[in-house]
Amino acid sequence: MKKLLLTLIAMASVAASASGPKYKKPEIEVPANWQAEAPFRAASPQDTLPKGKWWMMFGNAELNGYEDRALVANQTLAAAVARLNEARAAARITQAGLYPELDANPSIARQRVSGNRPNLTAPLTGQAITQTVSTIPFTLSYEVDLFGAVRNNVRSAEAQLQANAAALENVRLILTSELAADYFQLRSLDSEIADVIEVIGFEQKGLDLVNSRHEGGIASGLDVAQQQTVLDSAQTQLELLRQQRAQFQHALAVLQGIPAPNFTVPTHILDTAVPNIPVGLPSQLLERRPDIAEAERRVASSNAQIGVARAAFFPNIVLGLAGGVQSTSVASLLTGPSALWSIGASALEPIFAGGRIRARYQQSKATYDESVAGYRESALEGFQQVEDALSSLHALNAALQSQERAVADARRTLDLANIRYTGGLVSYLDVITAQEQVLTNQRLATQLQGQQVITSVLLVKALGGGWDASSLATVQEKTSFGTAFKQ
């Protein structure tokens, strides 16, 4: 008895050391503050993005409708939901290893036993025997998780489940931000198209004026040809812009799960202002970004797999119980003499495996190191994307202000060129040059305005869209004894 107790204590001590390394979230070097300047820095680090439907901060009802439809019908998102359900089922399968397995295999057979069969215990009668044998056997087996292989597999599966939940949130964030960016790009093209149409109207009036002066003998045919060239060039630019708009319209259709021929977006110029986006501190980004949270959960899963690989160095202990009833008569099947049973235990101890077990253990540690590097790389990319968006917004704000002044200057130049040409002080080439400057500067101003709004969408995406990693704590698949025995 004393030896047995000492053996159990020794096995428990070995099991404690073999249960696997305790998980600790890898450390990451986090900047204290962002480099970007106001006005795109949040005034308070405690401010957060709106939870869930972050795009509503832009105040665009049409965009809101598109986003809601995409969340229901987008096929990439549907695939991500299916992957999450797959991971949930896999976690259930793994957790089933924590409980005993009970099997039943009832059978009934009509058989004939040879009269010339060998018999070492009694003389043969020389007669064959025909009989019906009914058997209802039950087997109960349980793997004793003394060294933590099953428990670590469960931990790994639960971490993978949470990683897939974060991956789903990342797909949702990518989908909604891509849709918003495409929508604002389309509206920016609408504004550019409106600019070109306005300039085409001016250039058509200019052509009418030059034609009138040519017919009166004041302007030359060269002036007419030059103005016609400028007008035709503007018409070409208009068609190219319409072609780009059509492509973004088709992209919006696919994101919403709609066939491209069945979807149209009414024309409307961009009239959305850049919202005040709370940025917070860099340290908060690690909890806001679903892709970073996904990478961290995969680190936790890899850490648990080290424990699984380590447990392979120790015996695999299985307890078994078999029992049931067997009889040649159904009437006596449930009587005492028909009972049969056996009970036992087995332990499989690896002795020689050609280095396979140690190699798998080393492989699990290398996989863990790889996942840690991936986690840290995700964080670095997150910091970069936020800084890129903040610096871009700051530069675009300054550029748009100076470009609006350039548009006003170009329009004054065109007015002066028309007056001087009408007075015969300059050639019509000066007017054409001024017209081209107006169109170029106006289109650039429109593009900068669109890029401001699109970059604000990218900033929201870089900040995680209001998501919080604490929500992963609720993503667990706890198996009860009731569900554990369901097949």
N, C-alpha and C positions, 0 to 999 in steps of 0.2 A: 504493500500500500504506500509505503514511504517512497519507494522507487518510482511508482506511478505518479505520485504527487510532484516529485522532483522533475520527472519527464515533462509533465504538463506545464510546470513553471518555466522550464527551459524553452519549450515550444512557444509559449506565450511571449517570452522575451524575444525570441527570434522573429516571431510574427510582428511584433511592434516595430522592430527595426526594418522589416521588409515591407511594411505597408505602403511605402512610397514617399517621395520628398514632399514636404509641406509646401503648398503653393503660396508664392508671394509675387504680387504684381511687379513686373520689371520696372526699374527706375528709368525715367526719361528726363533729359535736361530741358527744362521749361523756361522760356524767356519771361522776364518780369513784366514787360509791357510791349505793346506794339510800337513800331516806328512811325506809322502814319500819323499825319497831322489832322487837326480839326478842319472842317466840321464833321468828318466822318468817324470820329471817335465817340463812343458812348460817354455820356456825362457821369453815369453811375455804373460801376461794375456789377451791381446787383440787378440791373435791367436785363431782361431776357427777351428773346424773340417769341412771338405768339406761338402757343402750342398747337400742333395739328396744322390747320389751314393757314400757314404763314403768308401765302400769296394774297390774302385778303387785305394786308397792309397797303397794297397798291390801289385799293379802292376801285377796281375795275370789274363790274358785274359780268361782262362777257368772259373775261379770263376766269372768273370764279366758276362759271358754268362749264367751261372746257375742262378745268381741273377736276371738278366733281365727276364728270363723265369719264375721264381718263382713269380715275381711281377705281371705277367699276368695271371698265371694259378693256383696259390695256392688257395685252397678252404677255408681255414681259413681266408685268406685275403678277399676273395669274400664275406664271411659271415659278416665281419666287415664293408665292403662297404655297404652291405644291411642294416645293423643296422644304419649306418649314414643316409641313405636315409629314413629309417623309422623315425628317429628323426627329419629330415627335414620336412617330411610330418606332424608329430605331432606338430611341431612349427607353420606350416601353419594353422592347425586346431585350435590351441589356439588363434592365431592372428585374426581369423575370428570373435571372440567375441568382437573385437574393433569396429565392423561395424554393422549397422542395418541388419536385416534379412527380405527379401521380399519373400513372398510365393504367389503362384497362384494355385487355385483349381477349374478349370472350370468343369461344369457338365451340363448334359441334362437328363431329366427324363420325362417319360410319366406316369401320375398318375391319379387315379380316387378318387374323394373326395365323401364321403358318403352323401346321401341326408338326412339322419337322424343324422347328426353330431350335437353336441351341439353348440348353438349360443346364446350368452348373450347380443348381441347388436342389433340384428334385427330378425324379424320373419323368420323362415325357409321357403323355397319354396317347400320343400319336394322332390326336384329333386337332383340326383347325378350330379357331375360335372367331366368330363374327360378333362384333359388338359396336354399340354406339357410345362414344365418349364425349361428354359435355364438360367443358372447362370454363371457369370464370376466374382468370388470374388478375391480380393487381400488383403493380410494382411501384414502390416509392423510393426515389433516389434524391440525395441532397449533397451538393458539393460544399464541404466545410471551407468557408472563405478565411482560413486561418492566416494566410499571408497576403491578403488584400487584393488579389487579382480581380475578383468580381466587383468589389467596392470601387476600385480605381477605374474599372471599365464603366461603371455607372457614373462616376464623377466626370469621366471623359465624355460620355454620351450627353450628359446634362449640359456641359460646357459647349459641346457642338450644337445642341439645341438652341442655346442662347446665342451662339454665333450666327446661326441661321436666322434667328429672330432679328438680330442686328442687321444682317444682310438684307432681309426683307425691307427694313426701314431705310436702308441705304438705296435700294432699288426705288422705293417710293420717293425718296428725296431727289434722286437723279431724274426720275420721270417728271415730277412736278416742276423742277427747276428747268429742265430742258424744254418742257412745254411753255413755261412762262417766257424763257429766253426766245424761243421761236416765235411766240406770239408778238412780243415787243419788236423783234426784228421785222416781222411782217408789217407792223404798224409804222415802223421807221421807214420801210420801203414805200408805204402809202404816202408818207409825208414827202419823200423824195420825188415820187411820181407827181404829187401835187406841185412841187417846186418846178419840175421840168415842164409840166403842162402850162404853168403860169409863164415861164420864160418863152415857151413856144408861142404863146399868145402875143407877147411883146415882139418876138422876132417876126411873126407873121405881119404885125402892123408895120414893122420896119421894112419888110419886103414890099408891102403895099406902098409905103412912102417912097422907097427907092424906085419902084416901077413907075410911079406917078412922075417923079422927077426925071426919070429916064425918058418917058414919053414927052415930057416938056423940054427935053434937050439939056437939062441941067446936070443930071447924073449920067455916068458912063455905063456901058454894058458890063464892065468889070465890077462895078458896085453891085449891080443886080446879081451877078453870078456869085460874088462873095457872100452876099446875104442869103441867097438860096442855099449855099453850102452849109452855112451855120444852121439854118432851119432844118435841113435834112439830117445833119449830125445830131441835133437835139431830138428829132423823131427816132433816130436809131437808139439813142440812150433811153428813151421812153420805153421802147419795146424790150430792151434788155432788162430794165427794171421790172417790167410786168412778168417777164419770164422768171426772174428770181422770186418774185412774190408768189407765183404759182407753185414753185418748189416748196416754199415754207408752208403754204396752205396744204399741200399734200402731206408734209411732215406732221402737221397738226392733226390731220385726219388719222394717220396711222397711230399716233400716240393715244388717240381716243378710241382706237379699235373700230374705226369707220373706214370703209373703202373710199379711196381718194376721189373717185368720180361722184360719190354721193355727198360730198362735203364742200361747202363754200363759206368763205368769210367775207362779210360785207365790208366795203371800203370805208376806212375811217383813219384820219391822220392821228399820229401819236400825240396824246394829250395827258399822259401820265407823268406825274412828278416823282422824283426820287424820294422815297420815304425816309424817315429818321430810323436808322437801323441800329439797335443797341448791340455793341460789340463785346463788351466785357473784357476780361483778362485772358491771356494765353492759357493759363492753367485750367480755365473752365472749358477750353476746347476739347480736352481729353474726355470729358463727360458728355459733350454735345454731339460729337461726330459719330454716327453709327458705324462707319467703316473702321474707325480707330477702335471702337468697342468690339466690333467683330474680330479684329486682329488680336485684341487682348484675350477674348474668350477662347480663341484657338491656341493661344499660349497656355491657358489653363488646361485645355484638353490634352495638349502635348505633355504637360507636366504629369498629368494623371497616367498617361501611357507609359511613362518611365516606371511608375509603380507596378503596372501590369507586367512589363518586361522583367522587372526585378523579381517578381513573384515566381517566375518560371524557373528560378534556381532552386526552388524548394518543392517538397512533395505536394502532389495534388490528391487531397483526401476526399473520398466519396463514401457516404453512408448509404447502404441499400437495404430495403425491406421488400420481400416478395411474399405474397399470400394469395389465397383464393380458395376455391372449391373445385373438386373434380369427381365425376362419378359416371358410371355406365348407365345410370338410371336417373331420369329427370326427377323422379319422385324423391330420391334420396340425395339430390344434389345439395340441398341446404341443411343436411344433417351433420352432426359432429364428425363422424368418421370421414366425411368427404373433404374436410379442411386440409389445407397444406400451407406451409409457410417456410420462409428462410430469412435470416437476418445476418448482415455482415458489413464489413468495411474494407475498403481498398485504398492503397496509397501508391501513387505512381511517382517514383523519384527518378529524375533524369540522371544517368550515370555518364554516358558518353553520347554526344550529339554532333561531333565534329566541329565544335565551336559555334554552332548555330544559335544557341541561347545567348551566349555572350555577345555575338554579333548583333542580335536583335536588340539587346539592351543598349549597346553603343549606338545603334541606329535610332532608337527612341530618344537618346540624349542629343544626337545631332539634329533630329527633327525639332526638338524643343529649342535648341539654339537658333535654328532657322526661323521658327515662329517668333522668337524674341526680336530678331533682326527685322522681320517683317512688321512687327508692331511698332518698333521705334521708327522705321521708315515711314509708316502711315502717319505717325505724329508729325514728323518733319515735313511731310508733304502738306499736312493740314495747316501748319504754321505758315508755310510758303504761300499757300492759296489765299489765306486770309490777308497776308501782307500784300500779295499781288493785287487783290481786289481793292484794298484800302488805298494803296498808292495810285492805282488806276483811277479811282473815283476822284482823288485829290487832283491828279493831273487833268482829267477830263473836265472837272469843274473850272479850272483856270483856263484851259484851252477853249471851252465853249464861250466864256466871257470875252476873250480876245477875238474869237471868230465872229461873234455877233457884231462887234465893232467893225470887223473886216467886211461883213455883209453891208452894213450901212455905208461904209466908205465906197464900196464897189457900186452901190446904187447911185450915190452922188456923182461918181465918176461917169457913169452911163448917162445921167441927165446932162452933165456938162458936155460930154462928147456929142450928144444929139444936138444940143444948142449950137455948138461950134461948127458941126457939120452943116446944119441948116443955114448957118451964116456964111458958109463957104470958107471957114478958117482952117479946117482939117479935112483929110480924106476920110472915106467911109471905113477904111481899115481901122481907124481909131475907135469908131463906134462898134465894130465887130469885136475888137479886142475887149472893150468894156462890157459887151454883152456876155462874152465867154467868162469874164471874171465874176460877173454877177452870178451866173449859173454855177460855176465851180465853187464859189464861196458859200452860196446858199445851200448847196448839196452837202458840203462839208459840215456846215453848222447843224443841218438836220441829222447827219450821221453821228456827230458828237452827242447830240441830244439822245438819240437812240442808244448809243453805246453807254451812256450814263445809266439809263434804266436797266439795260441788259447786265451791266457790271454790278449793279446793286442786287440783281437776282443771283449772280455768281457769288457775291459776298454772303448772301443768306445761305446759299448752298454750302459754302466753305465753313460757315458757322454751325452747320448741322440742321438748319431749318426748324429750330425750336425743340429738337428731340433731346431726351435726357437718358443717359445710360442707366439711371436708377430703375427705369421701367423693366430692365432685364431681370431684376430680382423676382418678378412675378412669373417669369417664363420658366416653369418647372413642371416636370412630369412625375408627380408622386404616385407610386403604385400602391394601392391598398391590398389587403389580403383577399378582398372580394374580387378585384379585377385581376389579381395575379394568377388565379387558377382558371381564368377564361382563356380559351384557345383562340 
